[in-house]
């Protein structure tokens, strides 16, 4: 979610810079060139001129090239500054929607926790032109299942769930079970890998280790210590 928010902020900042750039190209033509109601050719005429599609994303060079192409187009049309801004926003909005829809279609869980994955999936699904016009739960279930990581997909896919809410709930259960299993596995591995302590006597180089003999005054026969002996 944080990465998506940062990406959207960068996109918004880029949009602001573009709009400021385009607004700087003021329409200095005399008022007589305008229609009586101040309305120029309009969106239909703008679309007929085939405006360039913004594909620069966050690349400053490509974004600048796109701005210059758009400014050339505006010079050929009698557009007000307000219309320039409105049309630019419309093109950028279409570009962002298309980009987000591609991101949605290609989405994969990978190493993301399931809750993070499904939250991003729900947000990006709003950009799906197919889901916008089709309440197709079976398609959505299939798409989510295919996007899961291998561990979860191997459990979920054979269930062939057709209800989206049921699929999400089952995925949550599987995700928790996998998490618990991983923690148990890590605990077992840790206990098995605990280092064993050994005490070794070092011997001088080239010499065999010697065993020191303990001498006492104990009687070799009874083991007791006799006085004076």
C-alpha positions in Angstrom: 0.0 0.0 0.0 2.8 2.4 0.8 4.5 1.8 -2.6 1.2 2.4 -4.4 0.6 5.6 -2.4 4.1 6.9 -3.3 3.6 6.0 -7.0 0.2 7.9 -7.0 1.9 10.9 -5.3 4.7 10.9 -8.0 2.0 10.7 -10.7 0.1 13.7 -9.1 3.3 15.7 -8.9 4.2 15.0 -12.5 0.7 16.0 -13.5 0.9 19.3 -11.7 4.2 20.1 -13.4 2.8 19.3 -16.8 -0.3 21.4 -16.3 1.9 24.4 -15.1 4.0 23.9 -18.2 1.0 23.9 -20.6 -0.7 26.8 -18.8 2.4 28.8 -19.3 1.8 28.6 -23.1 -0.9 31.3 -22.9 -3.4 32.0 -25.7 -2.4 35.5 -26.9 -4.7 35.6 -29.9 -7.2 38.5 -30.2 -10.6 38.1 -28.7 -12.1 38.2 -32.2 -10.8 34.8 -32.9 -13.0 33.3 -30.2 -16.6 32.3 -30.5 -19.2 34.5 -29.0 -19.7 32.2 -26.0 -15.9 31.7 -25.5 -16.3 28.0 -26.4 -13.7 26.8 -28.9 -13.6 23.6 -31.0 -14.3 21.5 -27.9 -13.4 18.0 -26.9 -14.7 16.4 -30.1 -12.3 18.6 -32.2 -9.5 17.9 -29.9 -10.1 14.1 -30.3 -10.2 14.4 -34.0 -6.7 16.0 -33.9 -5.5 12.6 -32.4 -3.7 13.9 -29.4 -0.5 12.0 -28.4 -0.9 9.3 -25.8 1.1 9.8 -22.6 3.5 6.9 -22.2 6.3 8.5 -20.3 5.2 7.4 -16.9 7.9 9.0 -14.6 10.5 9.5 -17.3 11.2 13.2 -17.4 12.5 13.1 -21.0 9.5 11.2 -22.4 7.2 13.5 -20.4 8.8 16.6 -21.9 8.5 15.2 -25.4 4.8 14.5 -24.8 4.3 18.1 -23.5 5.9 19.6 -26.6 3.7 17.4 -28.9 0.6 18.5 -27.0 1.6 22.2 -27.2 2.0 21.9 -31.0 -1.5 20.4 -31.2 -3.0 23.2 -29.0 -1.5 25.8 -31.3 -3.5 24.4 -34.2 -6.8 24.5 -32.2 -8.5 27.5 -30.7 -8.4 26.3 -27.1 -8.8 28.4 -24.0 -6.3 27.9 -21.1 -9.1 26.2 -19.2 -9.7 23.7 -22.0 -6.0 23.0 -22.3 -5.9 22.0 -18.6 -9.1 20.0 -18.9 -8.0 18.1 -22.0 -4.6 17.4 -20.6 -6.1 16.0 -17.4 -8.4 13.8 -19.4 -5.5 12.3 -21.4 -3.4 11.7 -18.3 -6.4 10.1 -16.6 -6.9 7.7 -19.5 -3.2 6.9 -19.4 -3.2 6.3 -15.6 -6.3 4.1 -15.9 -4.7 2.0 -18.7 -1.5 1.7 -16.7 -3.3 0.6 -13.6 -5.4 -1.9 -15.5 -2.3 -3.5 -17.0 -0.8 -3.6 -13.4 -4.1 -5.3 -12.2 -4.0 -7.9 -15.0 -0.4 -8.8 -14.3 -0.5 -8.7 -10.5 1.2 -11.5 -8.6 1.3 -12.1 -4.8 4.9 -13.1 -4.7 6.3 -12.7 -1.1 3.5 -10.3 -0.1 1.4 -11.3 2.9 -2.1 -12.3 1.7 -3.8 -9.4 3.5 -1.5 -6.9 1.7 -1.9 -8.7 -1.6 -5.8 -8.8 -1.5 -5.9 -5.1 -0.4 -3.9 -4.1 -3.4 -5.9 -6.4 -5.6 -9.2 -4.8 -4.5 -7.8 -1.3 -5.2 -6.5 -2.1 -8.6 -9.7 -4.0 -9.6 -11.4 -0.6 -9.8 -9.4 0.1 -12.9 -10.6 -3.1 -14.7 -12.7 -2.2 -17.7 -14.0 -5.8 -17.8 -15.1 -5.9 -14.1 -16.6 -2.5 -14.5 -19.2 -3.9 -16.9 -19.3 -7.5 -15.8 -20.0 -8.8 -12.2 -18.2 -12.0 -13.0 -17.2 -13.6 -9.7 -16.0 -16.8 -11.4 -13.5 -14.8 -13.5 -12.4 -12.8 -10.5 -11.9 -16.1 -8.5 -9.8 -17.6 -11.3 -7.7 -14.4 -11.6 -7.0 -14.2 -7.8 -6.1 -17.9 -7.7 -3.7 -17.6 -10.6 -2.1 -14.6 -8.9 -1.4 -16.4 -5.6 2.0 -17.7 -4.7 2.8 -21.4 -5.3 2.3 -22.4 -1.7 -1.2 -21.0 -1.5 -2.2 -21.8 -5.1 -1.4 -25.5 -4.6 -4.0 -25.6 -1.8 -6.6 -23.2 -3.2 -6.7 -24.2 -6.9 -8.0 -27.8 -6.3 -11.0 -26.4 -4.3 -12.4 -24.7 -7.4 -14.2 -22.0 -5.4 -16.7 -20.0 -7.4 -17.7 -17.4 -4.7 -15.3 -14.5 -4.3 -16.1 -13.9 -0.6 -15.6 -17.6 0.2 -12.4 -17.7 -1.8 -10.9 -14.8 0.2 -11.9 -16.3 3.5 -10.4 -19.7 2.5 -7.2 -17.9 1.4 -7.0 -16.2 4.8 -7.2 -19.6 6.6 -4.6 -21.1 4.3 -2.3 -18.1 4.8 -2.5 -18.4 8.6 -1.9 -22.2 8.4 1.2 -21.6 6.2 2.5 -18.9 8.6 2.1 -21.2 11.6 3.8 -24.1 9.8 6.7 -21.8 8.9 7.1 -20.7 12.4 7.1 -24.3 13.7 9.6 -25.3 11.1 11.9 -22.4 12.0 11.7 -23.4 15.7 12.5 -27.0 14.9 15.5 -26.1 12.8 16.8 -23.8 15.5 16.6 -26.5 18.2 18.3 -29.0 15.9 21.1 -26.6 15.0 22.0 -25.6 18.6 25.8 -26.0 18.9 27.1 -28.8 21.2 29.8 -27.9 23.7 33.0 -30.0 23.7 36.0 -29.8 26.1 39.2 -30.9 24.6 42.7 -31.0 26.0 45.3 -29.5 23.7 48.6 -31.3 23.4 51.9 -30.0 22.5 52.8 -30.2 18.8 54.4 -33.5 17.9 53.7 -35.0 21.3 51.1 -37.5 22.3 48.6 -36.3 24.9 49.6 -37.5 28.4 47.3 -38.4 31.3 48.4 -37.0 34.6 48.5 -39.5 37.4 46.9 -38.5 40.7 48.9 -39.7 43.7 47.7 -39.7 47.3 48.5 -41.4 50.6 45.5 -43.7 50.3 46.1 -47.4 50.9 46.2 -49.4 47.7 44.4 -52.3 49.5 41.5 -50.6 51.4 41.5 -47.1 49.9 41.8 -45.4 53.3 44.5 -43.0 54.4 46.7 -44.3 57.1 48.5 -42.0 59.3 52.2 -41.8 58.8 52.2 -43.6 55.5 
